[in-house]
């Protein structure tokens, strides 16, 4: 009896979550912190992404940083 997000909204959530996971994986945070953030994003995609945006590590959030 979970909430199912389908269609364009589901695709948008998937894209945002992939973006967040890639940024977490590339961050300089400790391995434990990165694993916790990735697990949170995978377990609760919408809430995990929102929490990451507001509470995640404050590094430059860009996939194309040098």
C-alpha positions as CSV (number, residue, x, y, z in Angstrom):
1,X,0.0,0.0,0.0
2,X,2.8,2.4,-0.8
3,X,2.7,5.5,-2.9
4,X,3.5,4.9,-6.5
5,X,4.9,7.8,-8.6
6,X,4.4,7.1,-12.3
7,X,4.5,9.0,-15.6
8,X,6.3,12.3,-16.1
9,X,6.5,13.0,-12.3
10,X,8.1,9.6,-11.7
11,X,10.7,10.3,-14.4
12,X,11.4,13.7,-12.9
13,X,11.9,12.2,-9.5
14,X,14.3,9.6,-11.0
15,X,16.4,12.2,-12.7
16,X,16.6,14.3,-9.6
17,X,17.6,11.3,-7.5
18,X,20.3,10.2,-10.0
19,X,21.7,13.8,-9.9
20,X,21.7,13.7,-6.1
21,X,23.3,10.3,-5.9
22,X,26.1,11.2,-8.4
23,X,26.8,14.4,-6.4
24,X,26.9,12.5,-3.1
25,X,29.2,9.9,-4.6
26,X,31.6,12.6,-5.9
27,X,31.6,14.6,-2.7
28,X,34.6,14.8,-0.3
29,X,32.5,13.7,2.7
30,X,33.5,10.6,4.5
31,X,32.5,7.2,3.1
32,X,30.0,6.6,5.9
33,X,28.3,9.9,5.3
34,X,28.1,9.2,1.5
35,X,26.6,5.7,2.1
36,X,24.0,7.1,4.5
37,X,23.0,9.8,2.0
38,X,22.8,7.4,-0.9
39,X,20.8,4.9,1.2
40,X,18.4,7.7,2.3
41,X,17.9,8.8,-1.3
42,X,17.2,5.2,-2.5
43,X,14.9,4.3,0.4
44,X,12.8,7.5,0.3
45,X,13.4,9.1,-3.1
46,X,11.4,12.3,-2.7
47,X,12.1,13.0,0.9
48,X,15.7,11.9,0.6
49,X,16.3,14.3,-2.3
50,X,14.6,17.2,-0.5
51,X,16.7,16.5,2.7
52,X,19.8,16.3,0.6
53,X,19.1,19.7,-1.0
54,X,18.7,21.4,2.4
55,X,20.9,19.4,4.7
56,X,23.5,17.7,2.4
57,X,27.2,18.7,2.3
58,X,27.7,22.3,1.2
59,X,30.0,21.7,-1.7
60,X,29.6,23.0,-5.1
61,X,26.7,20.9,-6.5
62,X,27.8,20.4,-10.1
63,X,28.5,17.3,-12.0
64,X,31.0,19.2,-14.2
65,X,33.3,20.7,-11.5
66,X,37.0,20.6,-12.0
